[in-house]
Amino acid sequence: MDMGRESRWEKDAMTVEIVFALVTAAMLAGLIFAVAWTLALTLDLSGSAERYVLAGGALLGTATGVWRLVRVLLRFDKQRRLGR
């Protein structure tokens, strides 16, 4: 057996982990944006204030989604290197 190549099971595990990371990151980003949108609607903000709240929610949601994606993939890589 070639020790430099990954088995089919390892490739499948990587694919599942990547999809999990993407889905959870997108859901977290969407949730944060939805909270900002709800806040803007609930407080009945004016035009520019509403845009700033929504832009802040989009920025915070994107940053949190990227953080989640990187965190999950780094954790998976660390566990894979340890042989778990």
C-alpha positions in Angstrom: 0.0 0.0 0.0 1.2 3.5 -0.8 1.6 5.4 2.5 1.7 8.8 0.7 -1.8 8.5 -0.6 -5.1 9.0 1.3 -7.6 6.2 1.4 -11.1 6.7 0.0 -12.5 6.8 3.6 -10.1 9.7 4.5 -11.2 11.6 1.3 -14.8 11.1 2.2 -14.2 12.3 5.7 -12.5 15.4 4.4 -15.4 16.1 2.1 -18.0 15.7 4.9 -16.0 18.0 7.1 -15.7 20.7 4.5 -19.4 20.6 3.8 -20.1 20.7 7.5 -17.9 23.7 7.9 -19.4 25.5 5.0 -23.0 24.8 6.1 -22.5 25.8 9.7 -20.6 28.9 8.7 -23.3 30.0 6.3 -26.0 29.3 8.9 -24.1 31.3 11.6 -23.6 34.2 9.2 -27.2 34.2 8.2 -28.4 34.1 11.8 -26.2 37.1 12.7 -27.5 39.1 9.7 -31.1 38.1 10.6 -30.6 39.4 14.1 -29.3 42.7 12.7 -32.2 42.9 10.2 -34.7 42.2 13.0 -33.1 44.9 15.1 -33.4 47.4 12.3 -37.0 46.5 11.7 -37.9 46.5 15.4 -36.3 49.8 16.2 -37.8 51.4 13.1 -34.6 53.1 12.1 -34.3 55.8 9.5 -32.8 55.2 6.1 -29.1 55.8 6.8 -29.1 54.2 10.3 -30.9 51.2 8.9 -28.3 50.8 6.2 -25.5 51.0 8.8 -27.1 48.4 11.0 -27.6 46.1 8.0 -24.0 46.7 6.7 -22.7 46.0 10.2 -24.7 42.9 10.5 -23.5 41.7 7.1 -19.9 42.5 8.0 -20.1 40.8 11.4 -22.0 37.8 9.9 -19.3 37.4 7.2 -16.5 37.7 9.7 -18.1 35.2 12.1 -18.8 32.8 9.2 -15.2 32.9 8.0 -14.0 32.4 11.6 -16.3 29.3 12.0 -15.1 27.9 8.7 -11.4 28.2 9.5 -11.9 27.0 13.1 -13.7 23.8 12.0 -11.2 23.0 9.2 -8.2 23.6 11.5 -9.7 21.4 14.2 -10.3 18.6 11.6 -6.7 18.9 10.3 -5.3 18.8 13.8 -7.3 15.6 14.6 -6.4 14.1 11.3 -2.7 14.6 12.0 -3.0 13.1 15.4 -4.6 10.0 13.8 -8.1 10.3 15.2 
